[in-house]
Amino acid sequence: MRFIKLFILAIVLIGIVLVAVANRELVTVNLLPEPLMPMVDFPTEVSLPLFAILLLAIGVGLLLGYILEWLRERKHRKAVGQTKREVSRLESEVANLRKKTGEGEDDVLALLN
């Protein structure tokens, strides 16, 4: 199974390298629409290779996906935490009851208590 994962990863990396080599030309990206450009005092154009823009877009998409998934699973993590606390409380209660009744001790000693 590990070999299959490494093989798929190698194919994806080769694909990324091929796309990067094939798309090395510079592309100008405008950060604001044309009518808004005179309103700001900082540069609103960036020239980057096309593969860098593609990889950046994929990276931002992955990051947003991970963040949204983490937020969506929050209620499940909260429920697991509450369940763990309840289990811990119940285990300590069972231990206290076993102490009181003498369960787990020698039967003769439990009868004497």
CORSUL-V910681 format. One record per residue. N is the residue number from 1. RES is the residue in one small letter. PHI is phi in whole degrees, 0 to 359 (999 if undefined). BURIAL is I if it has 24 or more other C-alpha atoms within 12 Angstrom, else O. Layout:
n = [N,N]
res = [RES,RES]
phi = [PHI,PHI]
burial = [BURIAL,BURIAL]
//
This chain:
n = [1,2,3,4,5,6,7,8,9,10,11,12,13,14,15,16,17,18,19,20,21,22,23,24,25,26,27,28,29,30,31,32,33,34,35,36,37,38,39,40,41,42,43,44,45,46,47,48,49,50,51,52,53,54,55,56,57,58,59,60,61,62,63,64,65,66,67,68,69,70,71,72,73,74,75,76,77,78,79,80,81,82,83,84,85,86,87,88,89,90,91,92,93,94,95,96,97,98,99,100,101,102,103,104,105,106,107,108,109,110,111,112,113]
res = [m,r,f,i,k,l,f,i,l,a,i,v,l,i,g,i,v,l,v,a,v,a,n,r,e,l,v,t,v,n,l,l,p,e,p,l,m,p,m,v,d,f,p,t,e,v,s,l,p,l,f,a,i,l,l,l,a,i,g,v,g,l,l,l,g,y,i,l,e,w,l,r,e,r,k,h,r,k,a,v,g,q,t,k,r,e,v,s,r,l,e,s,e,v,a,n,l,r,k,k,t,g,e,g,e,d,d,v,l,a,l,l,n]
phi = [999,296,297,295,299,295,296,296,299,297,296,296,296,297,299,296,296,297,296,295,292,283,235,270,293,284,233,267,248,270,277,226,294,308,295,271,300,292,281,248,259,249,296,248,239,228,253,223,296,300,294,293,294,297,295,296,296,296,297,295,298,297,299,297,298,296,295,295,294,298,293,293,275,302,295,289,296,295,295,296,298,295,296,297,296,295,297,298,297,293,297,291,294,297,298,295,294,295,297,296,274,81,294,93,267,295,298,294,293,294,290,290,282]
burial = [O,O,O,O,O,O,O,O,O,O,O,O,O,O,O,O,O,O,O,O,O,O,O,O,O,O,O,O,O,O,O,O,O,O,O,O,O,O,O,O,O,O,O,O,O,O,O,O,O,O,I,I,O,O,O,O,O,O,O,O,O,O,O,O,O,O,O,O,O,O,O,O,O,O,O,O,O,O,O,O,O,O,O,O,O,O,O,O,O,O,O,O,O,O,O,O,O,O,O,O,O,O,O,O,O,O,O,O,O,O,O,O,O]
//
